[in-house]
């Protein structure tokens, strides 16, 4: 991107979703259907709120094979080599790529040339719009979001029209849930706060672009094209399909054709640029038979993260990377509350923190935080080392070992775990009513789908909490049984002295 002295400060809260440090996985959005939904955030402008109900005029229904076939023809005519994969209707993801021939484990597939990849350096069909965006040095994510809208609005005159026609008219991520739906269906899940934050970030980024750029060039950025609803669409596409190509200097890109691949937690194949073939490829980590759907990994993400960006939740127990954000807090009635809070703040933490809880266990940082919570006043000199261990920001990972606090710390984690389980159980048993949105049959079907997605997520997250509860109870039982045996042995020894 050309650098200039003119810059725009975009919404400070906007952050793209975290990505793994290894070569990045493709991000595809396998939803079940497309619907028009109002933008649900109080900070959206009034015109944007009015337009939110209209949806976008481009893209297709997610299951459309006709637009996908047109995309394949255009790609072939534009230089896409002959493929060993075909786009078909599939059981997982509505549309997907299936093997045309036997595919071996370790085989390189796809071969999408860089000329058919969309990046921040791609040429704009409307050059004036592109020049304005580059003059303001807009970062890659909002730049690409604007690029998609610009190209989509040109319809057939855009080089990318066949690709845009094959994109879902409405990516079905949590970005499209209303605030009422998020509050009602995700009341028990920590992903609720992340969904609210993401919507707020996208709205804030759009408002910054509108105020700093679009309003100054209304002839190039008419509000009927560049509005909150179209930005929800473009950011939904980016969140669900953007990939980072490490061998192309970490460039973020949209890769047509490759983004038709669906996710499986059982594979670890990912996209990257291959210098030998000079194309975007992925190397399979298993073999496929003709007609079998070929899968790729979207990264080691929890079920909540997959719902947040891609709009689906894996079947319970099938996601080996599943986790739930586990919230713990200082006790404000603690006589050392002030000192503990100061120790946490010195190391970038707060009185309430979340840690990833997995079926396989919990991180040492959570244990360190628990040690700090339960530590007595006489351990005040060790508050800082506990906070360092909880933040994991030390130059070397400190040992977290306070045997005198083990039992109390584990009990604290167990209490928090059981409190969370109660929230999930209350929701799943229907104690928390859901918002009834039955405007028509289509809306009713959408409501049922959202409820099912939320239920599947809550069941998966509660499963992790149940497993942790079982481990914690067993450890505490063993510790207490050991203490009783030790006390009994000491009592018997003392009794023998008086024989």
Buried (B, 14 or more C-beta within 10 A) or exposed (E): EEEEEEEBEBBEEBEBBEBBEEBBBBBBBBBBBBBBBBBBBEEBBEEBBBBBEEBBEBBBEBBBBEBBBBBBEBBEEBEBEEBBBBBBEBEEBBBBBBBBEEBEEEBBBBBBBBEBBBBBEBEBBBEEBBEBBBBBBBBBBBBBBBBBBBBBBBEEEBBBBBBBBBBBBBBBBBBBBBBEBBBBBBBBBBBBBBBBEBBBBBBBBBBBBBEBBBEEBEEBBEBEBBBBBBBBBBBBBBBBBBBBBBEBEEBBBBBBBBBBBBBBBEBBBBBBBBEEEEBBBBBBBBEBEEEEBBBBBBBBBBBBBBBBBBBBBBEBEEBEBBBBBBBBEBEEEBEBBEBBBEBBEEBEBEBEBEBBBBBEEBBBBBBBBBBBBBBEEEBEEBBBBBBBBBBEEEEEEBEBEBEEBBBBBBBBBBEBBBEBBEBBBEBBEEEBEBBEBEEEEEBEBBBEBBBEBBBBBBBBBBBBBBBBBEBBBEBBEEBEEEEEEEEEEEEEEEEEEEE
